[in-house]
């Protein structure tokens, strides 16, 4: 059995989406001038006036949660497309 061109294209697209999800998960999330970490490794922001820290932590939490959902969605779509492409073969008609 040989893969079809459509299957190869889907497999490559799926792998590209998986790599994009990995990169998106490791890029640092920033709120204002403060870094919040990444979707994989979040940390509280370093804010000098302690009164503003709670507000920045809330914003960081929302952005990190949104980034995690985005990474998860892109990753799942990438895996589904890659699997569909991997199982797309020429069909023999007898």
N, C-alpha and C positions, 0 to 999 in steps of 0.2 A: 504494500500500500504506500502510495506517495501522497505527500501533503499538496494541497491545492495552493495556488498563489494567494487566494483569499485567506486560507489557513495560516500561511506564513506571515501575511500582513497583520492578521489578528494577533498572532503570537508575538510579533515584534512590538505592536502597539501596546499589548498588555504588559510586556516587560518594561517598556518605556514608562508606562503609568506607574508600575511598581517602583521603579527607580525614582520617579518624581515624588512619590509618596514618601520614600525614605529620605530624600533630600528635604522635603517640606517638613518632615518630622524633626530634623536636626538643625534647622535654621533658627536662630535666636529670635524670639518674639520681643518687641519693644513697645513700651507705653511711654509716650513723651520722650524723655531722654533716658529712661531707666530700662535696663534689660531685665527680662523676666525668665530667661532660660529658654528652653525649647519644649516642644510637645513631648519629647522623651524625658527630659530632665529639667523640670521647672524648679525655680528657686524664688524666694521673695525679693522684690526690688530693693536696691540700696538708695533710699531717699533720705536726704539730710533732715529736713524738718519732719519730726516724728508725727506731727499732726496730719500730714498729708499721706503718710505711709498706708493707712488703712484704705483710703480711696484708691491709691495706686495698686494695692494688693487685689482689691476687688476687680479692677480693670484688667490686671494681669490674669487673674483666674478666668475671667470671661474670654479673654483672647486665647489663652492656652486651651480652654475647653473647646472653643470654636476650631482651633487649629487641629486638635485631636480628632474631632468629628470629620474635618476635611481630609486629614491624612487617612483615616479609616475608610472613608467613602472612596477616595481615589485608589487606595490599596485593594479594596474588595472588587471594585470595577475592573482594575487591572488584572487581578487573579482570574476573574470570570472570563474576561476577554482572552487572556492567554490560554486558559484551559479549553475554551471553545475553539480557538485556533489550533491548538495541539491535537484535538480530536477531529478536525475537519480534513477528511481524506477523500480521495477519488472513490466514487462508488462504482462497483462493478455491476453491470446489468447483464443478466444472462437470459 
